[in-house]
Amino acid sequence: DLGSLLIATKRYLTGGGQTDRDGLQEVWSTNLSLLQGKVKEQKHDEFAPVLKAAADVGVKVTVNGEFPKERDVREILALAISETITNTFRHAEGNEIFLTMEEDEKEFRCSLENNGMPPDGPVTERGGLKHLRGYVENYGGEMRLEYGPGLILKLNFPKED
């Protein structure tokens, strides 16, 4: 969330942001209070702040399917969406992400594809992607990067019995 806030602030300061000043100040105030331990973060929908952050930096997220019900998968997926937003904005110069989710009795699958420029070559996983892979694999899931018109991040998670 803090990374998205910094991007939104930069866009606001350079005149390209869609966030109003009061809204930006409110988000900064909340984040600073959390960092100082003055406010405890409340349980909330994992996806609302991520989707708001996307809108704040000018990235539209088109959602196809239903979000997972399993809490750990929800948290990992929220991280994946956040990472995709950052990479779409920062590296691919894109402005839209297509999130497709489906599940059956055995697994939950999702695909995150951006409309930005494809990478010049294979993506070296470091930082956010490397950490995301760790979370996915520690849960027992699978993460793949595929190349199409843009970069496609695919995640598969086994369903708990």
N, C-alpha and C positions, 0 to 999 in steps of 0.2 A: 504494500500500500504506500509506503514511504517513497519508493522509486517512482510510482505513478504520480504521486503528489509533486515530486520534484519536476517531473516532465510537464505536468499541468501548469506549475508555477512558471517554468521557463517559457512555455507557450504564451501564458498570460502576459509576462513581462515583455516578450518580443512582439506582442500584438496579434498572435495567431491563435490564442486560446479561445475556447467556447465557454469557459467558466467565468462567472461574475466574481468581482472582488470579494463581496461578502461571503459567498459560498467557499471561496478559496481560503479566506481567513478562518472560517468555521472549521474546515478540515484541518488546517494547520494547528489551530487551538486544541482540537481533539487529539491529534497525534502527539503534540507536545505534552499534554496532560497524561497520556498513556506512557510516554517515555519517562516522565517524572514520577510515575507511580501514583498520581493523584486520582486517577480514574481507572477502575478495573474494566477491561474490555468485556462487554456483555456478549452472551451467545446470540448469534444472529445468522441470517442466511449468508452462507459463505460466498454466494455468487453476486449478491446485490452490490457490495463495494467494488468488486472486480469489474463488473459491467459498467458501473458509474465511472471508474477510473478510465476505462476504455473510451467512454464518451468524452471525458474531460480532455483526453489527448487527441481526440478526433478520429478514433478508430471505432467503426461500427462492428458489432458482433451479431451475426445472424445465427440464431439457434434453431436447430432441427432436432426434435426428439425430446425426451424427458431426462432431467437431471437424475443422477443416481440417488438412491435412498440411504445407502450405507455411508455413515459419517466419515470414515477414513477415506473412502473413495471420493466423497464430495470435497474433502480438504485437499487431496492431491490434485483433483481436477481443477479446483480453484487456482492452485499454484500453476498448473499447466496453462490455464487461460491467461493468467497474469504474465507468465513468461512469454507466451505467444504474442500478447499485446506489445510488450516491450520490444521483442525482436522484430515484429512487423513494423513498428514505428521507427525504431532506431536503425535497423540494418536493411530491411527490405523496402523501406519507403512506401509501405502500403497503408491503406486506410480501411480495410475490411477483413474480418476473420469469419470464416464459415465453420461453425461448430456443429458436428453431426454426432448424435448419440443413439445407440441402440443396445438392446440387451435381450438375452434369452435366459433359459434356466441355468446355463453354465457360466456365462460371463457378461460383463458390461464392456462395450467397445465405444471408443470415441475417436473422432478425427478432427484436428484443428488445421485448417488450411487458410493461408493468407493470400491476398490479391497483389502482393508486392513483387518486386523483382526476385527472380530465383538466385540462389547463391552462386558464386563463381565456380565453386567446386564443393567437395565434401565439407560438411560443417564439422568443425572441431568442437566437441562438447566440453565446455568449461563453464564456470560460473553457474548461472541459473539452470541450463540444460543438464549439466553434470549432476547438480543437486536434485533436480527433478527425477532423473534416471534412478538415483539412489532411493528416493522415496517410493517410486513405482516398483522397483525390483525388491525392496525390503517388504513391500506388501504382498509380493508374489505375482506382480503384474509384469507386463511386457511393454516396452517403449521402442518405437521405430521412427526413424526420420525417412521420408520419401520426398522425391523431387518431382514436381509437376510444373505448372505455370509458376508456382511459388513453392514455398517449403510446406510440407504436410507433416504434422506431428500426429502419430497414431498411438493410442494407449489401449491396452486390454487388461481387464482386471477379472480374476476368477470370482465367482459368486460364493459367498459363504454358505456352507451346508446347514 
